[in-house]
């Protein structure tokens, strides 16, 4: 397992992660990227703990996702199955599990303060923290994707299923966008990754 982890997470985080996986009897599956989530945790009928994480060439995002999912397992085991998936119990657990990883041997200097700030009150997804998401994106392979919050108002973009939208307005925390073919209005999270189209 340690040899496998070296491919996906920063080198100095491997022993810590391996101990978490072993101590919690995690069956780790690495799968092709899914649009809707970076990872998930479930307990099967035999009581096995199965954690699935999207394949990612970004070792820092993979590490955060893996610890995020282990935190679900640990929180459910400690506090019971009736807690909210991203409630206070999970947040405290995620913070506690993540603290040993917030070190310069594991994360680059430009990410450390952003990660430390994020983990004062972790969100259901690191993607909802725009500053951290943008900083993590620097470590992704180069692609033609942009975040919705980065593109100018009035510009058009395509999402993963081929639908085309126009960015219209900001509503509190999300962006109002018009589907070009139907004229229907949809709300997008700021960090939705999209393909910018030249008008």
C-alpha distance (Angstrom), angle and dihedral (degrees) to the residues before:
residue distance angle dihedral
X1 . . .
X2 3.83 . .
X3 3.83 90.6 .
X4 3.82 89.4 53.6
X5 3.81 92.7 48.4
X6 3.83 91.6 54.6
X7 3.83 88.1 66.9
X8 3.80 94.1 55.6
X9 3.82 111.6 30.5
X10 3.83 136.3 41.3
X11 3.81 111.9 -74.9
X12 3.82 96.9 -118.0
X13 3.81 91.8 51.3
X14 3.82 94.2 58.0
X15 3.86 99.4 86.1
X16 3.83 91.9 47.4
X17 3.82 92.6 47.2
X18 3.78 92.6 45.3
X19 3.82 90.1 54.3
X20 3.83 91.4 50.0
X21 3.82 91.2 49.8
X22 3.81 92.9 46.7
X23 3.82 96.1 43.5
X24 3.82 91.7 50.7
X25 3.83 95.9 40.0
X26 3.81 92.0 -124.0
X27 3.78 121.6 -177.1
X28 3.83 100.9 -151.2
X29 3.81 120.6 -155.9
X30 3.79 122.6 -174.0
X31 3.80 111.8 -156.1
X32 3.80 139.4 179.3
X33 3.78 113.9 -80.0
X34 3.79 116.6 -76.3
X35 3.79 120.4 -156.5
X36 3.79 97.4 -140.3
X37 3.82 101.8 49.1
X38 3.80 144.7 14.2
X39 3.80 94.0 -143.5
X40 3.79 147.2 -22.2
X41 3.79 143.0 -152.8
X42 3.79 128.4 -144.1
X43 3.76 138.1 162.3
X44 3.79 113.9 -135.4
X45 3.82 128.2 -144.1
X46 3.82 91.4 -88.9
X47 3.81 91.7 55.9
X48 3.83 93.1 -107.0
X49 3.80 116.7 149.0
X50 3.80 109.1 -128.8
X51 3.79 119.9 -170.1
X52 3.78 119.6 -175.1
X53 3.80 120.3 -165.3
X54 3.80 126.5 -176.9
X55 3.78 115.4 -113.2
X56 3.79 106.5 -104.4
X57 3.78 133.8 174.7
X58 3.81 86.6 -152.0
X59 3.82 103.0 90.6
X60 3.80 93.6 -169.7
X61 3.81 94.5 53.8
X62 3.81 90.5 45.2
X63 3.83 90.9 52.5
X64 3.82 93.8 49.0
X65 3.83 90.6 47.9
X66 3.81 93.1 48.4
X67 3.83 93.2 50.6
X68 3.84 89.3 43.8
X69 3.82 90.2 57.7
X70 3.82 94.3 43.1
X71 3.82 86.5 52.9
X72 3.83 88.9 58.9
X73 3.80 90.4 53.8
X74 3.83 94.1 46.1
X75 3.83 93.5 45.4
X76 3.82 93.1 49.3
X77 3.81 90.9 48.0
X78 3.81 93.1 48.7
X79 3.82 102.0 37.8
X80 3.81 103.3 24.3
X81 3.79 135.0 -108.1
X82 3.81 95.9 -75.1
X83 3.81 96.2 73.4
X84 3.80 120.1 107.2
X85 3.82 110.1 -94.6
X86 3.83 92.0 -123.2
X87 3.81 98.5 22.0
X88 3.80 130.4 123.4
X89 3.81 95.0 -74.1
X90 3.79 91.9 54.5
X91 3.83 92.0 44.8
X92 3.82 92.3 52.6
X93 3.80 90.8 46.6
X94 3.81 93.4 47.6
X95 3.83 91.0 48.8
X96 3.81 92.1 49.7
X97 3.81 94.0 47.4
X98 3.80 93.2 45.4
X99 3.83 98.9 49.1
X100 3.86 95.5 82.0
X101 3.82 89.6 54.4
X102 3.82 97.0 53.3
X103 3.81 94.1 93.3
X104 3.82 134.8 118.7
X105 3.83 91.7 -116.0
X106 3.82 88.2 62.7
X107 3.82 107.8 31.4
X108 3.83 126.6 37.9
X109 3.81 117.1 -109.2
X110 3.81 93.7 -107.2
X111 3.84 91.3 56.6
X112 3.83 99.5 42.4
X113 3.85 99.2 78.3
X114 3.83 91.4 42.9
X115 3.79 91.9 50.6
X116 3.81 92.0 45.5
X117 3.82 89.5 51.9
X118 3.82 92.9 45.8
X119 3.81 91.9 53.1
X120 3.79 93.9 55.6
X121 3.82 83.8 79.0
X122 3.83 110.3 1.7
X123 3.79 118.3 -154.4
X124 3.80 129.4 -140.6
X125 3.81 87.1 -97.8
X126 3.80 132.2 18.7
X127 3.82 84.3 -137.0
X128 3.82 90.3 73.6
X129 3.81 89.2 63.0
X130 3.82 98.0 79.4
X131 3.82 96.0 -166.3
X132 3.81 93.7 49.9
X133 3.82 93.1 42.5
X134 3.80 91.1 52.9
X135 3.81 91.8 47.5
X136 3.83 91.9 48.5
X137 3.81 90.2 49.0
X138 3.83 89.0 66.9
X139 3.81 86.8 71.1
X140 3.81 95.1 51.7
X141 3.80 119.7 98.7
X142 3.81 110.4 -92.7
X143 3.81 111.4 -85.8
X144 3.80 139.2 158.5
X145 3.81 95.1 -107.9
X146 3.80 125.4 119.0
X147 3.78 131.9 -172.2
X148 3.80 115.2 -111.2
X149 3.81 91.3 -122.4
X150 3.85 90.2 57.2
X151 3.79 98.1 56.1
X152 3.83 122.2 84.3
X153 3.80 122.6 -103.5
X154 3.80 111.1 -97.2
X155 3.81 94.1 31.3
X156 3.79 122.5 121.0
X157 3.78 127.4 -129.2
X158 3.80 140.3 179.7
X159 3.81 125.2 -131.3
X160 3.83 128.9 -149.4
X161 3.84 94.5 -84.3
X162 3.83 93.6 52.7
X163 3.83 97.8 -104.7
X164 3.81 115.3 140.6
X165 3.81 124.0 -138.9
X166 3.79 138.8 -178.6
X167 3.81 119.2 -138.1
X168 3.81 106.9 -125.6
X169 3.82 115.4 162.6
X170 3.80 147.5 -15.0
X171 3.81 117.0 -108.3
X172 3.82 109.7 -168.9
X173 3.83 99.3 -68.8
X174 3.81 102.9 -9.8
X175 3.78 135.2 62.2
X176 3.79 123.3 -116.4
X177 3.80 110.2 -135.9
X178 3.78 131.1 -179.6
X179 3.79 119.8 -135.8
X180 3.80 102.3 -129.5
X181 3.85 97.5 -144.9
X182 3.81 98.7 46.2
X183 3.82 104.8 23.4
X184 3.83 89.2 -129.8
X185 3.80 118.9 145.6
X186 3.81 120.7 -125.2
X187 3.80 131.9 -179.5
X188 3.81 118.6 -130.1
X189 3.79 128.7 -163.6
X190 3.83 110.4 -118.9
X191 3.81 91.7 -114.5
X192 3.78 98.7 50.5
X193 3.80 105.7 131.2
X194 3.79 113.4 -128.6
X195 3.79 141.0 165.8
X196 3.80 111.6 -109.7
X197 3.82 113.1 -135.5
X198 3.77 122.4 -149.1
X199 3.81 109.4 -119.1
